[in-house]
Amino acid sequence: MNSVKRRCLVSALLAACTLVVAPAYAEYPTKPIKIVVPFPPGGSPDLVARVLSQKLQEIWKQPILVENTAGAGGAIGAQYVARAPADGYTWLMAPNSVLVFAPLLQRQPYDPVKSFTPVGLAVSVQNLLVVNPSLPIKSVQELLDYSKANPGKLSYASGGMGSPQNLSAELLKKTAGVDLVHVPYRGAQAALLDVMSGLTPVFISQSNSLLPYVENGKLRLLGGTGLARYPSLPNVPALSETLPGFSVDIWTGVMMPANTPNDIVQQANAAITKVLSMPDVQAVLAKQGIEVHTSTPDQMASVIKTDLTRWGKIVKDANIKAE
């Protein structure tokens, strides 16, 4: 066989191999997908997962199953996905409490960067700064002035050491240079009750748990923690209007096991973005104070690394230890 015939035969064999291999990814998905939510039903990650599940089933004509694998602050569900096959059929609906806060506070059975392949951000949840109405404070600036005039006399509540409420308030303290005393509780609901009673009068937490009490007068709303005003609360000032650059992003995104093929990741990202762009989906989420915040896989990877550095400094400077 001469060299020309040999090259032709090799080329033909390579082309045949390509035809056999390529459709495996092009036809994705060909079987049910499992979305693992590392918390009990009812929270924001669970709601987003179930909205995505319903719509993706309609697009892909494949079952999209939501599995709540709760425990250890999200570590059990995250570890489960990290150990799953890297074939695109096991997803993690991952909030930054799992991918950023928990790994900064104590060693986890997964690495937030090495154990997963980012698919993309999905949503962010509005956080609000509120105070008990008994305080003579009606704005962010008044809170800062009051704190500086009464150092160490004003306390803030959180759902526990290392909780998002704790880290958010510590960032506020650092940015504004004020002295607020931390009072940790066993869970955000217990903290909220004492904020409404006036025992621990300052609180930063998710809007869906706070707005009903703002509306009935049990809490006074001072501002939102987004870098800009929340579209659904256009009359509520952002803290950044008083403290330039201040922002707390409570986000949730989708991850797959490390080394998942890029073609699968890109297809999943495109489908997720399509679903979250639907007006009816955005309306359902907005009612719970959840805003769509999609990204590319690379952008999500950058957000994770940036947040690990940013919040790592807050954890270190405030000497925050996991309970």
N, C-alpha and C positions, 0 to 999 in steps of 0.2 A: 504494500500500500504506500503510494507516494505521499509526500508531506502535505500537499494540497488536500487530498482526500482525507488524510488523517485529521487535519484542522477542521474540515467540514463535518466530519463525524463527531469530533469533540464539541463543536459548536452546537450541533443538533442535539447531542445528549444534554448539554447545559441548558439549552432552551426547553427541552422536555422536562428537566428537573424544575425549572422555573415555573412552568405551567402547572406542575403538580403541587408545588409548595405555596405559590402566591395566593390561591383562592382560600386557603385556610384562614388567613387574616381578613381577606376581602369579604368573606361571608359572615364575619363576626357580628352578632353572636349566633351560635347554632344550638345553644342549650340554655337552661335557666341560669340567671345571674343572681347571686346572693349579695345583698347590701347589709353589711354588719353595722348595727348601731351599738356602740359600747356603753349604752345607758338604758335604763328602763323606758317603756313607752311613755309618751306624753311631752317630752322636751322638744326643743327646737330641732336638734339633729334627727329625731324620730319623725317629726312632722315633715321635714324636708325630704327624708328618705322615702316616705310613703307617697308624697306628691310625685317625686321622680319615678317611683315604682309604677304608679298608675299610668303615667304618660309614656314612659319608655316601653311598657308592654304594648301600648297601642302602636308605637312606631316600629318596634322590632319584632312584634308578634312572637315574643318569647316570654315565659314567666320571669318576673323580676321579684324576688322574694326579699322581704325585710326581716332580719333576724336580730332581736335585741339580746346581745350577749353582754350583760352588765356585770360589774364587779371591779373592785380595786381601783375605783376612780376612772374607769375606762381602760385600764391596762389589760384586762382579760380579753376583751374584744379586739383590742389593737394587736395583742400578741397572736391571737387566732388568725388574723388576716396576714400578719407578717410571716407566718409559717405556712400559709396556703400556697398552692401551686401558682406560679406566675403566668397564668394563662388568660387573665382578664375576666374570670368568672366569680371572683370574690373581691368585693369592694369594702372599704372602710369609710363610713360617714364620720369624718374626723373633725371635731372642734379644736381650737387652739389650746383648750385646757389639756387635751391629750397629747398634742404634738409639740407644745411649747412649755406650758406651765408645769405639768407633771414631771417631765424629764429634767427640768431645772431644779426641782425640789428634792428629788430622790431618784436613785437608780431604778430604771424600768426594765422589764423583760423585752424591750424593743428599743431600737435607735430611731429617733424621729426622722433622721436623714437617710441612714443606710438601710433601714428595714423596709422602706416603702418607695414606690414610684408615684410621684404626684400626678393626678389627673387634672385637677383644677379647683380653684375656689368655687363655691356655690353661693353662699349667702353670708351676710353679716347681721348681727342682732344689735338693735339700738340699746345703748346703755344710758341711763339718766342719773343725774346727781339730784338727790332730794334731801330735804330736812324736815324735821318735825315743825308744824306750824307755830308752836309755842316760841320758837327762836325768833328774835327780832332781825331776821335775815330774809331778804327778798330777791337777792341777786348773787351771782358768783362773786362779784367784787365785794359785796357786803360780807359774804362768808369769809373771804380772805382777810378783810379788815378786822372782823370780829376775832378771827383766830389769832392774828398778830397782836391784837390788844389784850387777848386772854390766852396766852400760851399755855398749852397743856390742860386747859379746862374744857375743851370741846372734844368729844369722842365720836368715832365712827364705828359702825357695825360691819361685820363681814360674816360670810358663811364658814369661816375657819381660816387658819393659817395657810397661806398659799392659794386661797380661793381667788377667783377673778375679782371679787369685791375688794379683797385685801390688796392685791397687786395694783388695782386701779387707783385706790385711795393713796397708796404709797407713791405712785407716780404723781398724783396731784400734790402731795406734800413736798416732794422733791422739786417739782416744777415751780410751785408757788413759794416755796420756802416757808411753809407754815408748820405748826406743831399740832397735830391731831393725835389723840390717843386711840390706839386700836383695841377694840373689844371683839374678840372672835367668838362666834357661836357655832353650834353643831348644825350647820345648814343655813341656807339663805332665808328660809321661811321663819325660823326662830329669830334670826336677826331682824327681819322685817317687822315682826310683832313688837319688838322692843323699840324700834325706830318710831313706830306709830304711837307707842305709849310715852315716848319722850325720854326714856331711860338712856338710850344711845342715839342721839338725834340726827346724825349724818350718815348717809348711805348712798353708795353707787351700785346699781344693779340693772338687770334687764327690764326694758320698758314694759313688756307684757305682764310682768308681775307687779309693777308699780303704778301704771296709769289708772287702773280702777280706783286706787286709793288717793291719787291726785284729784281725780274727778269728784270724789265724795268729800274732799277737804281734809282727809286724814294725813296727807303729805303735801308739802309745798315743793313744786318743781322749779329748780334753778337753771338747769341746762342739760344739753346732751353732750356725750363724750366724743362724738364724731369730729373729724377735722372741719367739716362744714355742717350746716344745719340739716337735720333729717328731712327729706322731702315730705314725709307724712306729718311732720311737726314743724312747719315753716315759721311759726311764731315763737318757737323755743330756741333761745340763743345757744350756740355751741360754746363750750368752755374755751375753745381756741380764740374766741373773740375777746376774751379777757386775758387768756394765757396763750400767746401765739405759739403754734406748733403742737399744742397739747392734743393728744388723741388716744383713745383706747379702742382698738378694733377687736370685737368678739366675733370671730369668723368661723365658718365651717366649710370644709372642702372634702373632696373625694380622693382617696388613696387606693392604690393597688399594691400587691407585694412587689418587692424589689425585683428588677430585671424583667418586668412585664414588657413585651415587645412594643416598640413605639407606635407601630401602626394601630394596634389595639387601643392604646392610650389616646391617640388622636381621634379615633372614631368615637370613643366614649366621651371625650371632651366635647366634640361637636354635638353629640346627641344631648348631653346635659345642658349645654348652652342653648340649644334649640328649645328645650322644654322650659328652661327658666326665663326665656324671652317671651313666653306666651302670656298675654294680658291676664287671662283667668288664673294662671298660676301665681303671677305677681300679686294679684288681688287677694288670693287666699293667704299668701304669706304675709302681706302687709297688715292684715287684720291682727296678726300675732306680733307685730313689730319687727318682722323679718324682712330684710331688703336683699334683693338679688345683687350679687357681687361676684360675677364670673371672671375667669382668667384663663390664660394658657397654662399648660403644665410647667413650663419654665418660670412663669411669673409666680406660680404657687411655690415652687421650690425656693425662689428668691425671698418670698415673704416669710417662709419658715425659717430660713437661715438668718434673715434680718431680725425677726422677732426673738429668736433664741439669743442673739447678741444683746438686743435692747432690753429684754426682760431679765436676762441673766445679770445685767448690771443692777437693775432694781432689786432683785432677790439678794444679791451680794451686799449692796449698800445698806439695805434695810435689815439685813441678817434674818431673812425669812426662812424658817425651817418647817418642813412638813410635819403635821401632827401625827 
